[in-house]
Amino acid sequence: MVSINILYVWNLFLNLQQLTVFREIMRSGSISQAARNLHRTQPAISASLKTLETDLDMPLFLREGRRLVPVPEAHYLLSEAKEVLDRISTAEQNLTALRDRRTGHLRIVAMPGPSAFLLPEFISRFIADRPEVHVTVATRSSPQVRNLISAQGFDVGFCDLEVLDEPDRLFLNESMTCNCLCALPIDHPLAAHKIITAKDLDGHPMGALQPTHSTFSNTQAAFAAMDTEFKIRVDMQYFLPLFPFIEAGQVCAVVDVLSAYSYLRSKGDAARIVFRPFKPDVPFGYSILTPHQRPLSCLAEEFVDRWRDWVKTQLKAWERPNGET
């Protein structure tokens, strides 16, 4: 048997139509049937086969009347052609699935609040009709989120805006801001108020983020602006751990919108906390981070777009005077 170097053949047959025609002739056993199967004319199929044999400098079939009998080399070439064409077909299918966002791997890192409930709930809806999408979600502090996105190891990061004091050439940032809400026990006398002010909470035991967080100083400044006492009883690294203290009636707190939304969604009818707009305004910012030096996949781009729109919708909903979504 004459040996055929597959690399030589591959370089020689960059015209994939020739391989496709050859495979179809081998499958069907005739040029006329191959032409019908490929929806081409018989002369076109004959010409393609002849060009292939000329390029190889060997016959691939013996002509016995109208019957084609493949030579041994043709069987070898068929196995190689099938592998090449199948791999190309698979690549085309995979690229189509990637383009249509039906497959791929999303790597997301987020601060503890959203990653506890909101983000998993959102991701679950996002991948509901995409069974081939694989998701990795990591929970880190906001500074760690920034560092991991800077290291280009994750597709999307979600964190506090305050960790981004200076621009960083290693990631792209899209920020969104809101005003914090007052979290009260459901049976608190102030729960009937549509808006809670710092004066309403003068000297009341409060929960807050730790003093190193800007929300602490901003809340403290809001109380000072109304000449009222900001009395701290409990401080935490994140807002979510404050909620059991609020449910127990031990403190009130000024919290961000997504923490409030996360609590209400997770508790449902069992919620024992109400949230009301707070004055003076206490700002809070969120950041969606993406790697600067690694382009996002189509899947990751769609996720970022949808997550951004969802967050903005929730922030806007809480701008209503009654503080309800």
Buried (B, 14 or more C-beta within 10 A) or exposed (E): EEEBEBEEBEEBBEEEBBBBBBBBBBEBBBBEBBBBEBEBEBEBBBEBBEBBBEEBEBEBBEEEEEEBEBBEBBEBBBEBBBEBBEEEEEEEEBEEBBEEBBBBEBBBBBBBBBBBBBBBEBBEEBBEEBEEBEBEBBBBBBBBBBBBBBEBEBBBBBBBBBBBEEEBEBBBBEEBEBBBBBBBBEEBEBBEBEBBBBEBBBEBBBBBBEEEBBBBBBBBEBBEEBEBEBEBBBBBEBBBEBBEBBBEBBBBBBBBBBBBBBBBEBBEEEBBBBBBBBBBEBBBBBBBBBBBEBEBBEBBBBBBEEBBEBBEEBBEEBEEEEBEB
